[in-house]
Amino acid sequence: MEQKIQSITEAFSMQPMTLYVGQKVGNCNPLSGEIAEIKEEQINIMINGELKPHDVYRGYGPDGNIIFTYLANSVNVYYAYKE
């Protein structure tokens, strides 16, 4: 069995938002479309003129476009098992 990310929830919010696979999010930018997959990735962020790697969670639409990006240390992650 393989673990897949099912959803993420904002960890430090008074009114946390949960984003899950299959959810259709509103027409506001940048959140728009249906979430087909959530992946953990590493990206480089410029801090004080220096690129530093950071872990993030990104939500992708069915067309492969990025719908959202959250820093990994700012969300709770929920997994589901897939066969």
C-alpha positions in Angstrom: 0.0 0.0 0.0 1.1 3.5 -0.8 0.4 6.6 1.2 -1.0 9.6 -0.7 -1.8 13.0 0.7 -5.5 13.4 1.2 -5.7 16.9 2.6 -3.8 19.7 4.3 -5.2 22.1 7.0 -3.7 25.5 7.9 -2.0 25.0 11.3 -1.7 28.6 12.6 -5.0 30.2 11.7 -8.0 31.3 13.8 -10.2 29.9 11.1 -8.2 27.2 9.4 -8.9 26.2 5.8 -8.7 22.6 4.8 -7.9 21.8 1.2 -8.4 18.2 0.0 -8.1 16.1 -3.2 -11.2 16.3 -5.3 -12.3 19.7 -3.8 -13.4 22.4 -6.1 -12.1 25.7 -5.0 -13.6 29.1 -5.9 -12.9 31.4 -8.8 -10.6 33.7 -6.8 -6.9 33.9 -7.8 -4.7 31.9 -7.1 -7.1 29.3 -5.7 -9.3 28.1 -8.5 -10.2 24.8 -10.1 -10.4 21.3 -8.8 -7.5 19.8 -6.7 -6.4 16.6 -8.4 -3.3 16.0 -6.3 -1.3 17.4 -3.4 2.5 16.8 -3.3 5.3 17.6 -1.0 8.2 19.3 -2.8 11.3 21.3 -2.1 11.7 24.7 -3.6 14.4 27.5 -3.3 13.3 30.7 -1.7 15.4 33.9 -1.8 16.2 35.1 1.8 18.7 38.0 2.3 20.0 37.5 -1.2 20.7 33.8 -0.8 18.6 30.9 -2.2 17.6 28.5 0.6 15.7 25.2 0.2 12.3 25.0 1.8 9.8 22.1 2.0 6.3 23.0 0.6 3.0 21.4 -0.2 1.5 22.2 -3.6 -1.9 21.5 -4.9 -2.2 20.7 -8.6 -5.2 20.8 -10.9 -6.1 18.0 -13.4 -4.2 20.0 -16.1 -1.0 20.0 -13.9 -1.2 23.7 -13.0 -0.3 24.7 -9.5 -3.4 25.9 -7.5 -1.7 26.6 -4.2 1.6 26.4 -2.3 2.0 26.3 1.5 5.2 26.1 3.5 5.4 22.6 5.1 5.8 23.9 8.6 2.5 25.9 8.4 0.1 23.0 7.7 -1.1 19.7 9.1 -1.1 16.9 6.6 -3.6 14.0 6.4 -2.7 10.8 4.4 -4.8 8.1 2.9 -3.6 4.6 1.8 -3.9 3.7 -1.9 -3.3 0.3 -3.4 
